[in-house]
């Protein structure tokens, strides 16, 4: 049989202490957002003054980390928006366009190439990267503006850029403190010091432990979070976890072997275990009628095969899309960390 999940490890102080290198960065996510915001604030204000009244022809998010910006900006940006995760820039980019690059570690050669190409073509270039890094060195031209970040956190760097675009009326509202607060709320709720009875991430880890998660998000940002959560679950367990559109996930659910409630998993311990899917829904409160109908379709398919359905939600209130995205992603990552803890033998590394 596959390695068993030991839920008692989730409340074991020694096991939790050994997993601190995984759990502590999750708890510090809000602090990283605040720190990068403070570090870059002066440059953000200067960039706003430079760009005031000069709306670009188009905004191009370049580099490997451009997909998050696309999820936030594509439905909202008042000028054409393009995410370009490839090397260089689209051939039409020129002096009328704004190029934004996320490089939280600063050593990505693809991002550095995009910055250099934007400089060469005379485009306005905004770069979130550590000072002195490879990418920052390419952002020293007349039309470039470096937003210095120091934490190496992709989300924190994205919030810095989104704050700038919000101030330039090129993106939706993005309050860094709101995002940090959402992350802090998750850190408190999912803290390793909260036991199984009241910890949603530990409960979710137990629910997903004997399954292959199928992760779905209805809105654009929830779908992006679903892909990142599936990635974290794969990394945590070494088992498959998928995310995708409704039409991609339905066949997985509908073709799953139906669970027999009277099966004894210990009947033949030498037989290979068959993990059936579980459906994990990410609900950020921004679903429209289409998304609600698709969610109902997935739930019906899951129930018809006796597949477990779990949901991650976030506090809606007046929180912006980035804060809700951050909450969903953080909860999923906490669950992945606890999955890893419960299924990892002492001495093995975490996610």
C-alpha atoms as one frame of an Amber mdcrd trajectory, in Angstrom:
protein
   0.000   0.000   0.000   1.013   3.669  -0.346   2.438   5.392   2.710  -0.318
   6.083   5.205  -1.259   9.553   6.378  -0.722   9.989  10.110  -3.010  12.796
  11.247  -1.643  12.679  14.791   1.535  14.340  13.465  -0.450  17.508  12.723
  -0.760  18.225  16.460   2.561  16.713  17.490   4.827  19.490  18.786   8.043
  17.741  17.783   6.808  17.020  14.260   5.588  20.600  13.871   8.905  21.970
  15.098  10.756  19.831  12.551   8.462  21.286   9.855   9.025  24.898  10.922
  11.068  25.657   7.778   7.888  25.073   5.741   5.295  26.615   8.052   7.165
  29.754   9.096   7.392  31.247   5.574   3.627  30.802   5.234   3.077  32.685
   8.488   5.400  35.499   7.373   3.701  36.098   3.998   1.853  39.200   5.208
   5.055  40.658   6.644   6.810  40.165   3.296   4.070  42.089   1.488   4.418
  44.964   3.953   8.202  44.998   3.771   8.368  45.112  -0.035   5.674  47.800
  -0.075   7.714  49.982   2.297  10.973  49.349   0.435   9.464  50.311  -2.932
   7.073  53.083  -1.859   9.379  56.008  -2.642  10.071  54.648  -6.125   6.373
  53.962  -6.691   5.491  57.571  -5.863   8.268  58.851  -8.144   7.048  56.619
 -10.980   3.506  57.954 -10.580   4.769  61.520 -10.858   6.762  60.644 -13.980
   3.849  58.880 -15.662   1.082  61.281 -14.595  -1.226  62.083 -17.505   0.696
  59.911 -19.982  -1.467  56.842 -20.518   0.416  54.191 -22.504  -0.864  52.651
 -25.729  -0.611  49.175 -24.149   0.714  47.434 -21.033   2.965  44.401 -21.469
   3.730  42.187 -18.463   6.947  40.416 -19.411   8.903  37.573 -17.862   8.065
  34.225 -16.263   5.970  35.755 -13.458   3.616  37.646 -15.776   0.648  35.272
 -15.466  -0.495  36.581 -12.079  -0.561  40.132 -13.442  -2.628  38.892 -16.369
  -5.187  37.310 -14.041  -5.585  40.617 -12.190  -5.311  43.115 -15.029  -6.748
  41.496 -18.144 -10.420  41.924 -17.141  -9.859  45.527 -15.973  -7.014  47.341
 -17.753  -8.390  50.297 -19.820  -5.712  49.842 -22.508  -4.699  46.644 -24.311
  -2.882  44.289 -21.978  -0.556  41.424 -22.926   1.189  38.867 -20.716   4.451
  37.743 -22.341   6.242  34.965 -20.391   8.623  34.262 -23.286  12.065  35.681
 -24.011  12.212  39.251 -25.302   9.067  41.235 -26.110   6.333  41.159 -28.778
   7.551  42.689 -32.032   5.167  45.653 -31.916   6.280  47.018 -28.510   7.756
  50.515 -28.769   8.032  53.939 -27.213   4.277  54.323 -26.610   4.005  51.226
 -24.431   4.587  50.364 -20.773   6.517  47.185 -19.949   6.296  45.804 -16.406
   8.559  43.020 -15.186   8.382  40.988 -11.969  11.734  39.554 -10.916  11.540
  39.013  -7.128  14.835  37.103  -7.061  16.488  39.315  -9.668  18.530  36.582
 -11.336  16.146  35.501 -14.092  17.801  35.836 -17.492  14.473  35.839 -19.376
  13.270  38.797 -17.298  16.615  40.567 -17.787  16.326  40.102 -21.543  12.823
  41.611 -21.531  14.087  44.670 -19.633  16.996  45.135 -22.021  14.714  44.778
 -25.023  12.257  47.325 -23.631  15.122  49.755 -23.049  16.393  49.281 -26.595
  12.991  50.051 -28.076  12.415  53.130 -25.943   9.434  51.766 -24.016   8.626
  52.849 -20.471   9.906  50.000 -18.273   8.967  49.324 -14.643  10.858  46.549
 -12.875  10.281  45.030  -9.435  13.613  43.440  -8.513  16.296  43.586  -5.811
  18.797  46.416  -6.147  22.092  45.292  -7.648  20.596  42.129  -9.125  21.055
  40.989 -12.723  17.621  42.282 -13.722  18.091  45.588 -11.871  21.361  46.190
 -13.701  19.459  46.132 -16.988  16.960  48.698 -15.638  19.412  51.581 -15.453
  18.285  53.389 -18.584  16.542  56.711 -19.018  13.068  55.224 -19.458  13.294
  52.600 -16.726  12.120  52.722 -13.153  13.304  50.169 -10.585  10.925  49.306
  -7.751  13.323  47.743  -5.207  12.052  44.583  -3.487  13.962  42.527  -0.951
  11.939  39.495   0.140  12.162  37.301  -2.970   8.390  36.754  -2.732   6.479
  36.693  -6.028   3.188  37.833  -4.508   4.829  40.683  -2.572   6.572  41.911
  -5.743   3.309  41.646  -7.690   1.510  43.742  -5.061   4.164  46.464  -5.454
   3.592  46.604  -9.221  -0.195  46.387  -8.891  -0.153  49.242  -6.370   1.675
  51.356  -8.952  -0.737  50.436 -11.746  -3.678  51.207  -9.455  -2.254  54.688
  -8.797  -1.870  55.160 -12.572  -5.508  54.085 -13.179  -4.267  51.131 -15.205
  -5.433  48.430 -12.813  -8.026  47.682 -10.130  -7.617  48.786  -6.555  -4.781
  46.983  -4.789  -4.170  47.971  -1.185  -0.962  46.306   0.095  -2.154  46.465
   3.707  -5.412  44.745   2.735  -3.467  41.922   1.064  -1.128  41.616   4.047
  -4.109  41.573   6.406  -5.762  38.769   4.442  -2.572  36.719   4.700  -2.315
  37.426   8.417  -5.908  36.249   8.919  -5.124  32.932   7.243  -1.911  32.566
   9.250  -3.859  32.920  12.494  -6.630  30.515  11.456  -4.218  27.890  10.092
  -1.464  28.266  12.681   0.301  25.049  13.719  -0.589  25.989  17.299  -4.322
  25.544  16.549  -5.387  21.938  16.866  -7.317  19.777  14.440 -10.716  20.681
  15.864 -10.463  24.362  14.910  -7.790  24.479  12.189  -9.326  24.543   8.664
  -6.048  23.746   6.890  -5.368  20.692   9.042  -8.936  19.513   8.465  -8.557
  19.999   4.727  -5.286  18.069   4.715  -6.999  15.115   6.392  -9.886  15.300
   3.912  -7.538  15.239   0.909  -5.029  12.728   2.256  -6.454   9.600   0.601
  -7.327  11.159  -2.749  -6.045  12.763  -5.924  -7.263  16.383  -5.665  -9.077
  18.006  -8.575  -8.940  21.773  -7.952 -11.295  24.334  -9.512 -11.792  28.094
  -9.186 -14.674  29.950 -10.805 -13.320  33.476 -11.287 -10.161  34.339 -13.205
  -8.195  34.893 -10.002  -9.654  31.845  -8.253  -8.677  29.738 -11.278  -5.134
  31.099 -11.031  -5.073  30.258  -7.330  -6.383  26.756  -8.141  -3.397  26.098
 -10.418  -0.965  27.248  -7.744  -2.701  25.173  -5.051  -2.605  22.067  -7.259
   1.104  22.690  -7.780   1.643  22.917  -4.013  -0.326  19.704  -3.424   1.729
  17.816  -6.016   4.929  19.065  -4.467   3.762  18.152  -0.975   2.658  14.592
  -1.653   4.388  13.415  -4.810   0.935  12.411  -6.091  -1.064  13.917  -8.912
  -3.258  16.963  -8.343  -4.793  18.816 -11.254  -6.484  22.139 -11.882  -8.251
  23.321 -14.993 -11.434  24.488 -16.681 -14.744  22.765 -16.030 -14.734  20.882
 -19.335 -11.263  19.537 -18.522 -12.150  18.365 -15.010 -15.576  16.824 -15.618
 -14.231  13.736 -17.461 -11.847  13.081 -14.545 -14.725  13.060 -12.082 -17.170
  11.182 -14.291 -14.691   8.389 -15.062 -13.571   7.871 -11.472 -14.168   4.424
  -9.963 -17.100   4.592  -7.594 -16.134   4.240  -3.953 -17.703   1.305  -2.150
 -18.504   2.318   1.402 -18.000  -1.279   2.574 -14.525  -1.767   1.059 -11.875
  -2.707   3.614  -8.563  -0.990   2.721  -6.731  -3.588   4.856  -8.324  -6.587
   3.102  -5.264  -7.043   0.851  -2.361  -4.907   2.119  -0.174  -5.984  -0.805
  -2.606  -4.791  -3.458  -1.870  -1.362  -4.978  -4.067   1.291  -3.445  -6.416
   3.157  -5.747  -6.782   6.807  -4.832  -9.915   8.284  -6.316 -10.322  12.004
  -7.016 -11.557  14.549  -4.540 -13.028  17.846  -5.696 -11.581  20.997  -4.127
 -13.501  24.199  -4.935 -11.912  27.628  -4.482 -14.604  30.251  -3.868 -13.514
  33.893  -3.726 -17.072  35.241  -3.719 -16.698  36.733  -7.194 -18.497  33.988
  -9.123 -20.973  34.995 -11.834 -23.945  32.955 -13.044 -21.793  30.980 -15.475
 -19.314  30.047 -12.767 -22.131  29.087 -10.374 -23.640  26.789 -13.024 -20.273
  25.174 -13.724 -19.624  24.644 -10.031 -23.020  22.957  -9.645 -22.184  20.719
 -12.617 -18.899  19.639 -11.018 -20.552  18.998  -7.653 -23.268  16.854  -9.261
 -20.636  14.811 -11.069 -18.693  14.347  -7.829 -21.751  13.290  -5.848 -22.774
  10.811  -8.550 -19.449   9.003  -8.013 -19.436   9.450  -4.213 -16.447  11.774
  -4.513 -15.619  13.992  -1.570 -16.199  17.733  -2.139 -14.256  20.326  -0.140
 -14.353  24.127  -0.404 -11.881  26.876   0.418 -13.550  30.246   0.939 -12.380
  33.672   2.015 -13.957  36.585   3.807 -15.583  38.695   1.105 -16.512  42.024
   2.663 -15.023  44.792   0.563 -11.750  42.988  -0.027 -10.235  43.433  -3.464
  -9.503  40.619  -5.843  -5.819  40.343  -4.967  -6.575  40.013  -1.247  -9.118
  37.272  -1.944  -6.684  35.496  -4.257  -3.989  35.683  -1.592  -6.318  34.214
   1.018  -7.306  31.253  -1.161  -3.720  30.533  -2.161  -2.418  30.771   1.390
  -5.080  28.394   2.731  -4.259  25.890  -0.008  -0.551  26.114   0.736  -1.140
  25.562   4.441  -3.183  22.448   3.632  -0.359  21.226   1.381   2.161  21.796
   4.174   0.071  19.745   6.607  -0.405  17.022   3.994   3.355  16.847   3.661
   3.797  16.758   7.434   1.285  13.937   7.905   2.669  11.786   5.117   6.407
  12.388   5.567   8.614  10.107   7.637  10.833  11.902  10.182  13.983  13.164
   8.571  12.563  13.700   5.111  12.420  17.210   3.714   9.185  19.128   3.371
   7.777  20.954   0.393
